[in-house]
Amino acid sequence: MVVEDPLRALGTTEDEEVTVGEEPRPSKSSSKEDSHSTPLGLTEIDEEKGPLIEEDENKASIKRKLTVKTKEKGPRDKRDLEVTTALGNGQDVGEESEGRSTITVSVTDPIKHVSDHPYIPGLTSSHYEYLITSVFSSSVLSSEFRQVEVRRRFSDFVALADLLNENQRGYFIFPRPEKGTLDAATNGRPEADFIEYRRADLQRYLSRLCEHPVIGCGDELRVFLTAEGKLLESLEWQQLQPLRASIIEGVSRLPSQLMGSETSIPNVNDVSKNARNTNDVLRMLREMGEKMRQEVSHSSIQLPEKESKLRELKAGIEAYSDSLVDLSRKSEKIVREMERFASITGDVGLSLIRLAKYEDEYGGPTGQYSEFTSTTQTLASDARRVGMMAVKMSRQERNAAEMTLLSLDPIHGQLAMAPAALDALKERETAFLTLTNLQEDLRKAKDSLVYLESTQNASAMSDPSIAKKIESSKNDIAALEAAVQAADRGYQEITRRNEFDYDRWKKEQAQDFSLISKELSKSRGSFEQTVAEDWDTVNTDFRQDYSGHIRQ
């Protein structure tokens, strides 16, 4: 809902230009002896100052204007996106240390680049590059700073998010802004507005990554913020990419694995990764099938105590996410009602000002022929006094709506973190599925070895084929044991990361909602107090004007 300044809707003459808190000058037809024309606390306008109504260039709604403001600087972080992260070298995660790294990140100056289409001759493609300015300090107590400026396009942010999701598996990583083509994303909006929204989203994304005590001091973010030139061509960035064979090679191996001519045991280096980030197609199919079987049959396996508790936390986060969605809708409704109240109050004030104008223009000249001259003057003065205060209250209510929207901004941050938390918990469940599948394969391989050995012992003559199978089975068991150990280490590490980030997120939730309560109480209390004082001033004026007789 677009909330327009009520005074702009009022057609005023040169004698009637007003500002908030000031009394419009009466027209020339009004009596100069009217002692009620200037209430206490409201001043007249100097003719030499000219128009005092500031024209707002952007007549968009409060909600639209505040979307960018809250994304740049919400009430939870009043350090202007300056975030502090603990150094990770030789330091336990989450512990305080004397050496700390302060990173101040800003995303500014989007520049559009137009180039020839890489695949279709005759067509052009365009993209925006953003200037990222990062200021690093070696310690809070040190004055040594290092400022780095690089330019990055949106696809570089996508590459950063993909790399973090793979290398930092199990952490609650703040989600990046949504990806989409420029034409589809604008959806009829001005391109400049869309780019500003995206710039603010990217700035918030980087600031939240820097806040993380592990990711904020990781190599992925450091190289992203400091590598010169194009990111994907940087040698440091390429060295961070995990080794991954072609998926085509994995597809070509699948028939041999199914026939048994090639081993189906996962590589030790790959078992700690998500199956989708490897080229082991058989492992992908097996884990997908096992997951579907458990979901369809509702079969429950024996879970360790820690795993069972973490899965209960996942259900709680899903319910928490639904509650946040409902809370966000109610918050928007509160702001809309405040905007509506401001609009109605402004309309009432304008109507009273128009009434005062009418009484000045027509009531004064015609009232001099009757006994209602003083009544007309009093009516005009009273209507103007109350109308001006209503317009002022309308502006105060719009400011209160703006502050309310800023105060409620942490809700959107929590709403964005909930899917990230669920994804991190799902990564642990996938790692547990990989571990249990390998353990089951190891159990079957050991049973097969026992059967082969018993068969060979029962035979009177030595069978070379059985001996060969026993040797192959022992090799498979050794490979499976190594894979199980690697998978278990990966699962335990992801579990530790889940627990660490969940505890950190719970503390952040408490801080956010405490700040929301504090800011809401402060903004609403300030508004109520200001309105009460203003109307008390009007009441005092009435008392003085009518010698103690209060008119209702």
C-alpha positions as CSV (number, residue, x, y, z in Angstrom):
1,M,0.0,0.0,0.0
2,V,1.4,3.3,-1.1
3,V,1.3,5.9,1.7
4,E,1.5,9.4,0.4
5,D,2.3,12.5,2.4
6,P,-1.1,13.9,3.2
7,L,0.1,17.5,2.7
8,R,0.9,16.8,-0.9
9,A,-2.7,16.0,-1.6
10,L,-3.8,19.3,-0.3
11,G,-4.0,22.1,-2.8
12,T,-2.5,25.1,-0.9
13,T,-1.8,28.6,-2.0
14,E,1.3,30.6,-1.2
15,D,-0.3,31.7,2.0
16,E,-1.0,28.2,3.2
17,E,2.3,26.3,2.8
18,V,2.9,24.3,5.9
19,T,5.2,21.8,7.5
20,V,4.8,19.3,10.3
21,G,4.3,21.1,13.6
22,E,3.6,24.5,12.0
23,E,0.4,26.4,11.6
24,P,-0.7,27.4,8.1
25,R,-0.9,31.2,7.7
26,P,-4.5,32.4,7.6
27,S,-5.8,33.8,4.3
28,K,-6.0,37.5,3.7
29,S,-9.7,37.4,4.4
30,S,-9.2,36.2,8.0
31,S,-9.1,38.7,10.8
32,K,-5.7,39.9,11.8
33,E,-6.9,40.2,15.4
34,D,-7.7,36.5,15.6
35,S,-5.8,35.5,18.8
36,H,-6.5,31.8,18.2
37,S,-4.6,31.5,14.9
38,T,-1.3,30.4,16.3
39,P,-1.4,27.7,18.9
40,L,1.3,27.2,21.5
41,G,4.2,25.3,20.0
42,L,3.2,25.9,16.3
43,T,4.8,28.7,14.4
44,E,3.9,30.7,11.4
45,I,5.9,30.5,8.1
46,D,8.2,33.2,6.9
47,E,7.3,34.4,3.4
48,E,11.0,34.6,2.5
49,K,11.6,30.9,3.1
50,G,9.3,29.9,0.4
51,P,7.7,26.4,0.1
52,L,8.6,24.3,3.1
53,I,7.0,21.1,1.9
54,E,9.9,18.8,0.9
55,E,8.9,16.8,-2.3
56,D,9.7,13.2,-1.9
57,E,11.3,12.0,-5.2
58,N,10.4,8.4,-4.6
59,K,6.7,8.1,-3.9
60,A,6.9,4.3,-3.3
61,S,5.5,2.7,-0.2
62,I,7.2,2.5,3.1
63,K,7.6,-1.2,2.7
64,R,9.4,-0.9,-0.6
65,K,11.7,1.8,0.7
66,L,12.5,-0.2,3.9
67,T,13.2,-3.4,2.1
68,V,16.5,-2.1,0.9
69,K,17.3,-0.3,4.2
70,T,16.7,-3.4,6.3
71,K,18.8,-5.5,4.0
72,E,21.7,-3.1,4.2
73,K,21.5,-2.6,8.0
74,G,19.1,-4.3,10.2
75,P,18.6,-3.5,13.9
76,R,20.3,-6.7,15.0
77,D,23.7,-5.5,13.7
78,K,24.3,-1.8,14.2
79,R,28.0,-2.0,13.3
80,D,27.3,-1.2,9.7
81,L,28.0,-4.7,8.5
82,E,31.3,-4.9,10.4
83,V,31.6,-8.4,11.6
84,T,34.1,-10.0,13.9
85,T,35.2,-13.6,13.5
86,A,37.7,-15.7,15.5
87,L,40.9,-16.8,13.8
88,G,40.8,-20.4,13.0
89,N,44.5,-21.2,13.0
90,G,45.2,-23.4,16.0
91,Q,42.0,-22.3,17.8
92,D,39.1,-24.5,18.8
93,V,35.8,-23.6,17.1
94,G,33.7,-21.2,19.2
95,E,36.4,-20.3,21.7
96,E,37.5,-16.8,22.4
97,S,41.0,-15.8,21.7
98,E,43.2,-12.7,21.9
99,G,43.8,-12.6,18.2
100,R,40.7,-11.8,16.3
101,S,40.1,-10.8,12.7
102,T,37.7,-8.0,11.9
103,I,36.2,-7.9,8.3
104,T,34.2,-5.0,7.1
105,V,32.5,-5.9,3.8
106,S,30.5,-3.6,1.4
107,V,29.0,-4.3,-2.0
108,T,28.6,-1.2,-4.1
109,D,28.8,0.3,-7.6
110,P,27.1,-2.2,-9.9
111,I,28.3,-1.9,-13.5
112,K,26.6,-3.4,-16.5
113,H,28.8,-5.3,-19.0
114,V,27.5,-6.2,-22.5
115,S,29.3,-8.8,-24.6
116,D,28.7,-11.1,-27.5
117,H,26.8,-14.3,-26.7
118,P,29.3,-17.2,-26.2
119,Y,27.2,-19.7,-28.1
120,I,24.8,-17.9,-30.4
121,P,26.4,-15.6,-33.0
122,G,24.8,-12.2,-33.5
123,L,23.3,-12.1,-30.0
124,T,24.6,-10.3,-27.0
125,S,24.5,-11.1,-23.3
126,S,24.8,-8.8,-20.3
127,H,25.6,-9.1,-16.6
128,Y,26.4,-6.8,-13.7
129,E,29.6,-6.7,-11.7
130,Y,29.7,-5.4,-8.2
131,L,32.5,-3.7,-6.4
132,I,33.3,-5.6,-3.1
133,T,35.4,-3.7,-0.6
134,S,36.8,-5.7,2.2
135,V,38.8,-4.2,5.1
136,F,40.8,-6.7,7.2
137,S,42.4,-6.0,10.5
138,S,44.8,-8.5,12.2
139,S,43.5,-7.8,15.7
140,V,40.9,-5.7,17.5
141,L,43.7,-4.1,19.5
142,S,45.8,-3.4,16.4
143,S,45.5,-0.5,14.0
144,E,46.8,-2.5,11.0
145,F,44.2,-2.6,8.3
146,R,44.3,-4.0,4.8
147,Q,41.7,-2.9,2.2
148,V,41.0,-5.0,-0.8
149,E,38.7,-4.2,-3.7
150,V,37.6,-6.7,-6.3
151,R,34.7,-7.0,-8.7
152,R,32.5,-10.0,-8.8
153,R,29.4,-11.0,-10.9
154,F,26.5,-13.0,-9.6
155,S,27.7,-16.3,-11.0
156,D,30.8,-15.9,-8.8
157,F,28.5,-15.7,-5.7
158,V,26.8,-18.9,-7.0
159,A,30.2,-20.6,-7.3
160,L,31.1,-19.5,-3.7
161,A,27.9,-21.0,-2.3
162,D,28.4,-24.3,-4.2
163,L,32.0,-24.6,-2.9
164,L,31.0,-23.8,0.7
165,N,28.1,-26.4,0.6
166,E,30.6,-29.1,-0.6
167,N,33.7,-28.2,1.5
168,Q,31.9,-27.1,4.7
169,R,29.4,-29.9,4.8
170,G,27.3,-29.8,8.0
171,Y,27.5,-26.2,8.9
172,F,24.4,-23.9,8.8
173,I,25.4,-21.8,5.9
174,F,23.4,-18.6,5.2
175,P,21.7,-19.1,1.8
176,R,22.7,-16.9,-1.1
177,P,20.2,-14.8,-3.0
178,E,18.0,-16.5,-5.5
179,K,19.4,-17.0,-9.0
180,G,17.5,-15.9,-12.0
181,T,17.8,-14.1,-15.3
182,L,17.6,-10.4,-15.3
183,D,14.5,-10.2,-17.5
184,A,12.6,-12.7,-15.4
185,A,13.7,-11.4,-12.1
186,T,12.7,-7.8,-12.8
187,N,9.1,-8.9,-13.5
188,G,8.1,-5.5,-14.8
189,R,10.0,-3.6,-12.1
190,P,12.6,-1.0,-13.1
191,E,16.0,-2.7,-13.6
192,A,17.7,-0.2,-11.3
193,D,15.4,-1.2,-8.4
194,F,16.1,-4.9,-9.0
195,I,19.8,-4.4,-9.1
196,E,19.6,-2.4,-5.8
197,Y,17.7,-5.2,-4.2
198,R,20.2,-7.7,-5.4
199,R,23.1,-5.6,-4.3
200,A,21.7,-5.3,-0.8
201,D,21.0,-9.1,-0.7
202,L,24.6,-9.8,-1.7
203,Q,25.9,-7.5,0.9
204,R,23.9,-9.2,3.6
205,Y,24.9,-12.6,2.3
206,L,28.6,-11.8,2.6
207,S,28.2,-10.2,6.0
208,R,26.5,-13.3,7.4
209,L,29.2,-15.5,6.0
210,C,31.8,-13.3,7.7
211,E,29.9,-13.6,11.0
212,H,30.4,-17.4,11.0
213,P,33.3,-18.3,13.2
214,V,34.6,-21.0,10.8
215,I,33.5,-20.0,7.4
216,G,34.4,-16.3,8.1
217,C,38.0,-17.2,8.3
218,G,38.0,-20.0,5.8
219,D,40.0,-20.1,2.6
220,E,36.9,-20.1,0.4
221,L,35.7,-16.7,1.6
222,R,39.2,-15.2,1.8
223,V,40.0,-16.1,-1.8
224,F,36.6,-14.8,-2.9
225,L,37.3,-11.4,-1.3
226,T,40.9,-11.0,-2.3
227,A,41.6,-12.8,-5.6
228,E,42.4,-10.3,-8.3
229,G,40.8,-10.5,-11.7
230,K,38.1,-13.0,-12.7
231,L,37.4,-15.4,-9.8
232,L,37.0,-18.6,-11.9
233,E,40.4,-18.0,-13.5
234,S,42.2,-17.5,-10.2
235,L,44.8,-20.2,-9.4
236,E,44.0,-20.0,-5.7
237,W,40.3,-20.5,-6.4
238,Q,41.0,-23.5,-8.7
239,Q,43.2,-25.1,-6.0
240,L,40.2,-25.0,-3.6
241,Q,38.0,-27.0,-5.9
242,P,37.6,-30.7,-4.9
243,L,38.9,-33.3,-7.2
244,R,36.0,-34.9,-9.0
245,A,36.0,-37.4,-11.9
246,S,33.6,-37.0,-14.8
247,I,30.1,-38.3,-14.3
248,I,30.4,-39.9,-17.8
249,E,33.1,-42.1,-16.4
250,G,30.9,-43.1,-13.6
251,V,28.1,-44.0,-16.0
252,S,30.5,-46.1,-18.1
253,R,31.6,-48.0,-15.0
254,L,28.0,-48.8,-13.9
255,P,27.5,-52.0,-16.1
256,S,30.8,-53.4,-14.9
257,Q,29.9,-52.8,-11.3
258,L,26.5,-54.4,-11.7
259,M,28.1,-57.5,-13.4
260,G,30.7,-57.8,-10.6
261,S,33.7,-57.4,-12.9
262,E,34.6,-54.1,-11.2
263,T,34.5,-53.3,-7.5
264,S,31.5,-51.4,-6.2
265,I,33.2,-50.4,-3.0
266,P,33.4,-46.5,-2.8
267,N,36.7,-44.8,-2.8
268,V,38.0,-43.9,0.6
269,N,38.3,-40.2,-0.4
270,D,34.7,-40.1,-1.7
271,V,32.8,-41.7,1.2
272,S,33.0,-38.5,3.3
273,K,31.3,-36.6,0.4
274,N,27.7,-36.5,-0.6
275,A,27.0,-39.1,-3.3
276,R,25.8,-36.4,-5.6
277,N,29.2,-34.8,-5.5
278,T,30.9,-37.9,-6.8
279,N,30.8,-39.9,-10.0
280,D,29.8,-43.2,-8.3
281,V,26.4,-43.7,-9.9
282,L,25.9,-47.1,-8.2
283,R,26.3,-45.5,-4.8
284,M,23.8,-42.8,-5.7
285,L,21.2,-45.3,-6.8
286,R,21.7,-47.5,-3.8
287,E,21.4,-44.6,-1.3
288,M,18.4,-43.2,-3.1
289,G,16.7,-46.6,-3.2
290,E,17.4,-47.2,0.5
291,K,16.0,-43.8,1.5
292,M,12.9,-44.3,-0.5
293,R,12.4,-47.8,1.0
294,Q,12.6,-46.4,4.5
295,E,10.2,-43.6,3.7
296,V,7.6,-45.8,1.9
297,S,7.7,-48.7,4.3
298,H,8.1,-46.4,7.3
299,S,10.7,-48.9,8.6
300,S,12.7,-47.6,11.5
301,I,16.3,-48.7,12.0
302,Q,18.1,-48.7,15.3
303,L,19.5,-45.2,15.7
304,P,22.3,-44.1,18.1
305,E,21.1,-41.9,20.9
306,K,22.8,-38.8,19.5
307,E,21.4,-39.4,16.0
308,S,17.9,-39.9,17.4
309,K,18.1,-36.6,19.3
310,L,19.3,-34.7,16.2
311,R,16.4,-36.0,14.1
312,E,14.0,-34.8,16.8
313,L,15.7,-31.4,16.5
314,K,15.0,-31.5,12.7
315,A,11.3,-31.9,13.4
316,G,11.4,-29.0,15.8
317,I,13.1,-26.8,13.2
318,E,10.5,-27.6,10.7
319,A,7.8,-26.5,13.1
320,Y,9.8,-23.5,14.0
321,S,10.0,-22.6,10.3
322,D,6.2,-22.8,9.9
323,S,5.8,-20.5,13.0
324,L,8.2,-18.0,11.5
325,V,6.2,-17.9,8.3
326,D,3.0,-17.2,10.3
327,L,4.9,-14.6,12.4
328,S,6.2,-12.9,9.2
329,R,2.6,-12.6,7.8
330,K,1.3,-11.2,11.0
331,S,4.2,-8.7,11.2
332,E,3.4,-7.5,7.7
333,K,-0.2,-7.1,8.7
334,I,0.8,-5.0,11.7
335,V,2.8,-2.7,9.4
336,R,0.0,-2.4,6.9
337,E,-2.5,-1.5,9.7
338,M,-0.1,1.2,10.9
339,E,0.2,2.6,7.4
340,R,-3.6,2.5,7.1
341,F,-4.0,4.3,10.4
342,A,-1.5,6.9,9.2
343,S,-3.3,7.4,6.0
344,I,-6.7,7.8,7.7
345,T,-5.3,10.2,10.3
346,G,-3.7,12.3,7.5
347,D,-7.0,12.4,5.6
348,V,-8.8,13.6,8.7
349,G,-6.2,16.3,9.3
350,L,-6.5,17.4,5.6
351,S,-10.3,17.6,5.9
352,L,-10.0,19.8,9.0
353,I,-7.4,22.1,7.3
354,R,-9.7,22.4,4.3
355,L,-12.6,23.3,6.6
356,A,-10.4,26.0,8.2
357,K,-9.6,27.3,4.8
358,Y,-13.2,27.4,3.8
359,E,-14.2,29.3,7.0
360,D,-11.4,31.8,6.4
361,E,-12.5,32.4,2.8
362,Y,-16.2,32.4,3.2
363,G,-17.1,32.4,6.9
364,G,-15.3,35.6,7.7
365,P,-16.7,37.8,5.0
366,T,-20.3,36.6,5.4
367,G,-20.2,36.3,9.2
368,Q,-19.6,40.0,9.7
369,Y,-23.2,40.7,8.8
370,S,-24.4,38.4,11.6
371,E,-23.6,37.6,15.2
372,F,-21.5,34.5,14.2
373,T,-18.3,36.4,13.3
374,S,-16.4,35.3,16.4
375,T,-17.8,31.8,16.1
376,T,-16.5,31.5,12.5
377,Q,-13.1,32.7,13.5
378,T,-12.9,30.3,16.4
379,L,-14.1,27.4,14.3
380,A,-11.4,28.1,11.7
381,S,-8.7,28.4,14.3
382,D,-9.7,25.2,16.1
383,A,-10.1,23.1,13.0
384,R,-6.7,24.3,11.8
385,R,-5.1,23.5,15.1
386,V,-6.5,20.0,15.3
387,G,-5.9,19.3,11.6
388,M,-2.3,20.3,11.8
389,M,-1.8,18.1,14.8
390,A,-3.5,15.2,13.0
391,V,-1.2,15.6,10.0
392,K,1.8,15.6,12.3
393,M,0.5,12.5,14.0
394,S,0.1,10.9,10.6
395,R,3.8,11.5,9.8
396,Q,4.7,10.2,13.2
397,E,2.7,7.0,12.6
398,R,4.5,6.5,9.3
399,N,7.8,6.9,11.1
400,A,6.7,4.4,13.7
401,A,5.7,2.0,10.9
402,E,9.2,2.4,9.4
403,M,10.8,1.7,12.8
404,T,8.5,-1.3,13.4
405,L,9.6,-2.8,10.1
406,L,13.2,-2.3,10.9
407,S,12.7,-3.8,14.4
408,L,11.0,-6.9,12.8
409,D,13.8,-7.4,10.3
410,P,15.6,-10.2,12.3
411,I,12.5,-12.4,11.6
412,H,13.5,-12.6,8.0
413,G,17.0,-13.5,8.9
414,Q,15.7,-16.3,11.0
415,L,13.3,-17.4,8.3
416,A,16.2,-17.6,5.8
417,M,18.4,-19.6,8.2
418,A,15.7,-22.3,8.9
419,P,16.1,-24.0,5.4
420,A,19.9,-23.8,5.7
421,A,19.7,-25.6,9.1
422,L,17.4,-28.3,7.6
423,D,19.8,-28.8,4.7
424,A,22.7,-29.2,7.1
425,L,20.8,-31.7,9.2
426,K,19.9,-33.6,6.0
427,E,23.6,-33.8,5.1
428,R,24.2,-35.6,8.4
429,E,21.4,-38.0,7.7
430,T,22.9,-38.7,4.3
431,A,26.3,-39.3,5.8
432,F,24.6,-41.7,8.3
433,L,22.9,-43.6,5.4
434,T,26.3,-43.9,3.7
435,L,27.8,-45.3,6.9
436,T,25.1,-47.8,7.5
437,N,25.1,-49.1,3.9
438,L,28.9,-49.6,4.1
439,Q,28.5,-51.4,7.5
440,E,25.9,-53.7,6.0
441,D,28.1,-54.4,3.0
442,L,31.0,-55.2,5.4
443,R,28.8,-57.6,7.5
444,K,27.7,-59.4,4.3
445,A,31.3,-59.7,3.1
446,K,32.4,-61.2,6.4
447,D,29.5,-63.7,6.4
448,S,30.5,-64.6,2.8
449,L,34.1,-65.1,3.9
450,V,33.0,-67.4,6.8
451,Y,30.9,-69.4,4.4
452,L,33.8,-69.8,1.9
453,E,36.2,-70.8,4.6
454,S,33.8,-73.4,6.0
455,T,33.2,-74.8,2.5
456,Q,37.0,-75.1,1.9
457,N,37.6,-76.7,5.2
458,A,34.8,-79.2,4.6
459,S,36.2,-80.2,1.2
460,A,38.7,-83.1,1.2
461,M,40.6,-81.5,-1.7
462,S,41.7,-77.9,-2.1
463,D,39.6,-76.0,-4.6
464,P,41.7,-73.2,-6.4
465,S,38.5,-71.3,-7.3
466,I,37.4,-71.1,-3.6
467,A,40.9,-70.1,-2.5
468,K,40.8,-67.3,-5.1
469,K,37.3,-66.2,-3.9
470,I,38.6,-66.2,-0.3
471,E,41.5,-64.0,-1.3
472,S,39.3,-61.6,-3.2
473,S,36.8,-61.5,-0.3
474,K,39.6,-60.6,2.2
475,N,40.7,-57.8,-0.1
476,D,37.1,-56.5,-0.3
477,I,36.8,-56.7,3.5
478,A,40.0,-54.7,3.9
479,A,38.7,-52.0,1.5
480,L,35.3,-51.9,3.2
481,E,36.8,-51.6,6.6
482,A,38.9,-48.6,5.4
483,A,35.7,-47.1,3.8
484,V,33.7,-47.6,6.9
485,Q,36.3,-45.9,9.0
486,A,36.5,-42.9,6.6
487,A,32.7,-42.7,6.5
488,D,32.5,-42.8,10.3
489,R,35.0,-40.0,10.6
490,G,33.0,-37.9,8.1
491,Y,29.8,-38.6,9.9
492,Q,31.2,-37.7,13.3
493,E,32.6,-34.5,11.9
494,I,29.3,-33.5,10.3
495,T,27.5,-34.4,13.6
496,R,29.9,-32.1,15.5
497,R,29.3,-29.3,13.0
498,N,25.5,-29.7,13.3
499,E,25.7,-29.6,17.1
500,F,28.0,-26.6,17.1
501,D,26.0,-24.5,14.7
502,Y,22.7,-25.5,16.3
503,D,23.9,-24.2,19.7
504,R,25.2,-21.0,18.0
505,W,21.9,-20.5,16.2
506,K,19.9,-20.9,19.4
507,K,21.9,-18.2,21.0
508,E,21.4,-16.0,17.9
509,Q,17.6,-16.6,18.1
510,A,17.5,-15.5,21.8
511,Q,19.5,-12.4,20.9
512,D,17.3,-11.6,17.9
513,F,14.0,-11.9,19.6
514,S,15.2,-10.1,22.7
515,L,16.3,-7.2,20.4
516,I,12.9,-7.3,18.6
517,S,11.1,-6.9,21.9
518,K,13.4,-4.1,23.0
519,E,13.2,-2.2,19.7
520,L,9.4,-2.6,19.3
521,S,8.9,-1.4,22.9
522,K,11.2,1.5,22.3
523,S,9.8,2.7,19.0
524,R,6.1,2.2,20.1
525,G,6.7,3.8,23.5
526,S,8.5,6.8,21.8
527,F,5.6,7.2,19.4
528,E,2.9,7.0,22.1
529,Q,4.8,9.5,24.3
530,T,5.3,12.0,21.5
531,V,1.7,11.8,20.4
532,A,0.5,12.2,24.0
533,E,2.7,15.3,24.5
534,D,1.5,16.9,21.2
535,W,-2.1,16.4,22.0
536,D,-1.5,17.6,25.5
537,T,-0.1,20.8,23.9
538,V,-3.4,21.2,21.9
539,N,-5.4,20.6,25.1
540,T,-3.3,23.3,26.9
541,D,-4.1,25.7,24.1
542,F,-7.8,25.0,24.4
543,R,-7.5,25.6,28.2
544,Q,-5.8,28.9,27.7
545,D,-8.1,30.1,24.9
546,Y,-11.3,29.4,26.8
547,S,-10.2,30.3,30.3
548,G,-10.4,26.8,31.7
549,H,-13.5,25.6,29.9
550,I,-12.5,22.4,28.1
551,R,-14.6,21.8,25.0
552,Q,-15.1,18.1,24.2
